Amino acid sequence: MGKVRADVAAQDEFQSGNMLLLDESADDKSGTHTVGSGRQYNGRRGKVDNCIVGVFLSCVDASCQYHTWIDGELFLVEDWFSGAWAERRRQAGVPDDREFQTKLTLGWQMIQRVHAEGFPFVAVACDSHYGRSAWFRDQMSAASLEYYADVPADTKVYLQPPVIGIPQNKRGKKAHKRRVLSPRAVRADSLRHDPDMIWQAITLRPSERGMLQADFARCRVWTVRDDYRVVEEWLLIRRDGQRHTYTLSNAPLTRRWSRWPNANRLAISSNAAIRT
């Protein structure tokens, strides 16, 4: 894979403006003897089934014309590391030092590996399995990596910086734990009905039915971590007819329309008008 990355980075099309896309792919399996096989979520079928799953990091060039994967890891379900499956691990050739790792961990390790090698890219995009993890988004921010992370429609966000503190109860037991005092959180999908949201149609890329278009909007929101740290992010909303997708990003506050990374238009909502 290191050789593949070197070959890709040497091509003129991938000299600048690349976008990394983190996603997974599943293959159906009828038994459990294939290394990594087990009952787990199969994204192609949209259900839990017996399959193997690979976590892949791919690259899209700035023109959205070239797309290739540059790293990948086989995800091993936790059953594979139980004592009962020791002989099966040996027969399948699983290295003795291999330990259970979540898809999030595998994905972050690949991003770190590619980044450390100096592979050129401007940002990372991922679907909601990875994007909903505040830990995963924080890792990218700490590494100064720009991200566009899909999140579920019911993700809680704040439209103003939340106030964190210990409630001063006038009745009952004295509170000792911190919490969000104000304002109230809202669901991400509720903002698509906001009359102040400005939508703009964006032409994305060629498709089988002509040029693909979608409507986009964006606004500044705040999210709260488990340790009550408050983080400011963009909420990006993409509208395709009746379908909406929601994305959190740490893109700079001053990012202009023409400067949003183009490549992530393939996967998530990356361009939007600003909410007044």
C-alpha positions as CSV (number, residue, x, y, z in Angstrom):
1,M,0.0,0.0,0.0
2,G,2.9,2.3,0.6
3,K,4.0,1.7,-3.0
4,V,0.5,2.4,-4.2
5,R,0.4,5.8,-2.3
6,A,3.8,6.7,-3.8
7,D,2.7,5.9,-7.3
8,V,-0.6,7.8,-6.9
9,A,1.1,10.9,-5.4
10,A,3.5,10.9,-8.4
11,Q,0.6,11.4,-10.9
12,D,-0.1,14.9,-12.1
13,E,-3.8,14.6,-11.2
14,F,-3.0,14.1,-7.5
15,Q,-0.5,16.9,-6.9
16,S,-2.9,19.1,-5.0
17,G,-6.5,19.5,-3.8
18,N,-7.0,15.8,-3.0
19,M,-9.7,14.7,-0.6
20,L,-9.4,11.5,1.6
21,L,-12.6,9.5,2.0
22,L,-12.9,7.0,4.8
23,D,-15.5,4.3,4.4
24,E,-16.0,0.5,4.6
25,S,-17.1,-2.3,2.3
26,A,-18.6,-5.7,3.1
27,D,-18.6,-9.0,1.3
28,D,-21.1,-11.7,2.0
29,K,-19.9,-15.0,3.6
30,S,-21.9,-18.1,4.3
31,G,-19.6,-19.4,7.1
32,T,-17.2,-18.1,9.8
33,H,-14.0,-19.7,8.7
34,T,-12.9,-16.9,6.5
35,V,-10.7,-14.6,8.5
36,G,-12.7,-11.7,9.8
37,S,-16.1,-13.2,9.0
38,G,-18.9,-13.0,11.5
39,R,-22.3,-11.4,12.1
40,Q,-21.9,-7.7,11.6
41,Y,-23.4,-4.8,9.8
42,N,-23.3,-5.2,6.0
43,G,-23.7,-1.7,4.5
44,R,-24.4,-3.0,1.0
45,R,-27.4,-4.9,2.3
46,G,-28.3,-2.4,5.0
47,K,-28.6,-5.1,7.7
48,V,-26.7,-7.3,10.1
49,D,-25.6,-10.4,8.3
50,N,-22.6,-12.8,8.1
51,C,-19.9,-11.1,6.2
52,I,-16.4,-9.7,6.2
53,V,-15.8,-5.9,6.4
54,G,-12.8,-3.9,5.2
55,V,-12.2,-0.3,6.3
56,F,-10.8,1.7,3.3
57,L,-9.1,5.1,2.9
58,S,-9.5,6.4,-0.7
59,C,-8.4,9.5,-2.5
60,V,-10.3,11.7,-4.9
61,D,-8.5,14.3,-7.0
62,A,-9.6,18.0,-7.0
63,S,-11.5,17.6,-10.3
64,C,-13.5,14.7,-9.0
65,Q,-12.5,12.7,-12.0
66,Y,-10.1,10.2,-10.4
67,H,-10.8,8.0,-7.4
68,T,-8.6,5.3,-6.0
69,W,-8.1,3.6,-2.6
70,I,-4.7,4.1,-1.0
71,D,-5.0,2.1,2.3
72,G,-7.2,-0.5,3.9
73,E,-7.5,-2.8,6.9
74,L,-9.6,-5.9,7.5
75,F,-11.9,-5.4,10.5
76,L,-12.0,-8.4,12.8
77,V,-15.1,-8.8,14.9
78,E,-14.4,-9.2,18.6
79,D,-15.3,-12.9,18.6
80,W,-12.1,-13.6,16.7
81,F,-10.1,-12.7,19.8
82,S,-11.9,-15.0,22.2
83,G,-10.2,-18.0,23.6
84,A,-12.6,-20.3,21.9
85,W,-11.4,-19.0,18.5
86,A,-7.7,-19.4,19.1
87,E,-7.3,-22.3,16.8
88,R,-9.3,-20.7,14.1
89,R,-7.0,-17.6,14.4
90,R,-4.0,-19.8,14.0
91,Q,-5.4,-21.7,11.0
92,A,-6.4,-18.4,9.3
93,G,-2.9,-16.9,9.9
94,V,-3.9,-14.0,12.1
95,P,-0.7,-12.6,13.6
96,D,-0.3,-13.4,17.3
97,D,0.2,-9.7,18.2
98,R,-3.1,-8.6,16.5
99,E,-5.6,-7.2,19.0
100,F,-9.2,-6.2,18.6
101,Q,-9.5,-2.7,17.1
102,T,-12.7,-0.8,16.3
103,K,-13.3,0.6,12.8
104,L,-12.7,4.1,14.3
105,T,-9.3,3.1,15.5
106,L,-8.4,1.4,12.2
107,G,-9.5,4.5,10.2
108,W,-7.6,6.9,12.4
109,Q,-4.4,4.8,12.1
110,M,-4.7,4.9,8.3
111,I,-5.2,8.6,8.2
112,Q,-2.2,9.1,10.5
113,R,-0.1,6.7,8.3
114,V,-0.9,8.6,5.1
115,H,-0.4,12.0,6.8
116,A,3.0,11.0,8.2
117,E,4.2,9.9,4.7
118,G,3.4,13.3,3.3
119,F,0.7,12.2,0.9
120,P,-1.0,15.4,-0.4
121,F,-4.6,16.0,0.7
122,V,-6.6,19.0,1.9
123,A,-9.3,17.4,4.0
124,V,-10.9,14.1,5.2
125,A,-14.5,13.0,4.6
126,C,-16.3,10.2,6.3
127,D,-19.8,8.8,6.8
128,S,-21.9,8.9,10.0
129,H,-20.4,5.7,11.5
130,Y,-17.2,7.7,11.9
131,G,-18.5,11.2,12.0
132,R,-20.8,10.7,15.0
133,S,-17.7,10.0,17.1
134,A,-16.6,13.2,18.8
135,W,-13.3,11.4,19.7
136,F,-12.6,10.8,16.0
137,R,-13.4,14.4,15.0
138,D,-11.2,15.7,17.9
139,Q,-8.3,13.5,16.7
140,M,-8.4,15.1,13.3
141,S,-8.7,18.6,14.8
142,A,-5.7,18.0,17.1
143,A,-3.7,16.9,14.1
144,S,-4.7,20.1,12.2
145,L,-6.6,18.1,9.6
146,E,-9.8,19.6,8.1
147,Y,-12.7,17.2,8.2
148,Y,-16.2,16.8,6.8
149,A,-17.9,14.2,8.9
150,D,-21.5,13.0,8.2
151,V,-23.6,12.7,11.4
152,P,-27.1,11.3,12.1
153,A,-30.1,13.6,11.6
154,D,-30.9,13.5,15.4
155,T,-27.4,14.9,16.3
156,K,-27.8,17.5,19.1
157,V,-26.3,20.9,18.4
158,Y,-26.4,24.4,19.9
159,L,-27.0,27.6,18.0
160,Q,-25.1,29.6,20.6
161,P,-22.2,28.7,22.9
162,P,-23.7,26.6,25.7
163,V,-23.1,27.6,29.3
164,I,-21.7,24.8,31.4
165,G,-22.0,24.7,35.2
166,I,-23.5,23.1,38.3
167,P,-27.2,23.8,38.7
168,Q,-28.2,25.8,41.7
169,N,-31.3,23.8,42.8
170,K,-33.6,25.7,45.1
171,R,-35.3,22.5,46.1
172,G,-34.2,18.9,46.6
173,K,-30.6,17.7,46.8
174,K,-27.7,19.9,46.0
175,A,-26.3,19.2,42.5
176,H,-22.6,18.3,42.2
177,K,-22.2,17.4,38.5
178,R,-21.7,19.8,35.7
179,R,-24.3,20.0,32.9
180,V,-25.4,22.3,30.1
181,L,-27.4,25.1,31.8
182,S,-28.4,27.0,28.6
183,P,-29.5,27.1,25.9
184,R,-31.4,24.0,24.9
185,A,-29.9,21.8,22.2
186,V,-31.7,21.2,18.9
187,R,-31.7,18.4,16.5
188,A,-29.6,18.9,13.3
189,D,-32.6,18.0,11.1
190,S,-34.8,20.7,12.7
191,L,-32.6,23.4,11.1
192,R,-33.6,22.5,7.6
193,H,-37.0,24.1,8.5
194,D,-35.4,27.3,9.8
195,P,-36.8,30.2,7.7
196,D,-33.5,32.1,8.1
197,M,-31.5,29.3,6.5
198,I,-30.2,30.3,3.0
199,W,-30.1,27.6,0.4
200,Q,-28.1,27.6,-2.8
201,A,-28.1,25.1,-5.7
202,I,-24.7,23.8,-6.4
203,T,-23.6,21.8,-9.5
204,L,-21.5,19.0,-8.2
205,R,-20.3,16.6,-10.9
206,P,-21.3,14.7,-14.0
207,S,-23.6,11.7,-13.5
208,E,-25.4,9.2,-15.7
209,R,-28.4,11.6,-16.0
210,G,-26.3,14.7,-16.6
211,M,-24.8,17.1,-14.2
212,L,-25.6,16.3,-10.5
213,Q,-27.1,19.2,-8.6
214,A,-28.1,19.6,-4.9
215,D,-29.1,22.4,-2.6
216,F,-26.8,23.3,0.3
217,A,-27.0,25.4,3.5
218,R,-24.7,25.9,6.4
219,C,-24.6,27.5,9.9
220,R,-22.3,27.7,12.9
221,V,-23.2,25.4,15.7
222,W,-21.6,24.2,19.0
223,T,-21.3,20.6,20.2
224,V,-20.5,19.4,23.8
225,R,-18.1,16.6,24.5
226,D,-18.5,14.0,27.2
227,D,-16.1,16.0,29.4
228,Y,-18.2,19.1,28.8
229,R,-15.7,20.8,26.4
230,V,-17.5,23.0,24.0
231,V,-16.5,22.9,20.4
232,E,-17.5,25.2,17.6
233,E,-18.1,23.6,14.2
234,W,-19.9,24.1,10.9
235,L,-23.2,22.2,10.3
236,L,-23.6,21.6,6.6
237,I,-26.9,20.4,5.2
238,R,-27.4,18.9,1.7
239,R,-30.8,18.5,0.2
240,D,-31.5,16.1,-2.7
241,G,-35.3,16.4,-3.2
242,Q,-36.8,15.0,0.0
243,R,-33.5,13.5,1.2
244,H,-31.3,15.5,3.6
245,T,-27.8,14.7,4.9
246,Y,-26.0,16.4,7.7
247,T,-22.2,17.0,8.1
248,L,-20.0,18.6,10.8
249,S,-16.8,20.3,9.8
250,N,-13.9,22.2,11.4
251,A,-13.3,24.2,8.2
252,P,-12.1,27.8,9.0
253,L,-14.7,30.4,9.8
254,T,-13.5,32.6,7.0
255,R,-13.8,29.9,4.3
256,R,-15.2,31.3,1.1
257,W,-17.5,29.6,-1.3
258,S,-14.8,29.0,-3.9
259,R,-12.4,27.6,-1.3
260,W,-14.4,24.7,0.0
261,P,-12.7,21.4,-1.0
262,N,-14.3,20.2,-4.2
263,A,-13.5,16.5,-4.0
264,N,-15.7,15.7,-1.0
265,R,-18.8,16.6,-3.0
266,L,-18.8,13.0,-4.1
267,A,-19.7,11.8,-0.6
268,I,-21.0,14.5,1.7
269,S,-22.4,18.1,1.9
270,S,-19.3,20.3,1.6
271,N,-20.7,23.5,0.1
272,A,-23.3,25.7,1.5
273,A,-24.7,29.2,1.9
274,I,-24.3,30.8,5.3
275,R,-27.2,31.1,7.7
276,T,-28.0,34.7,8.7
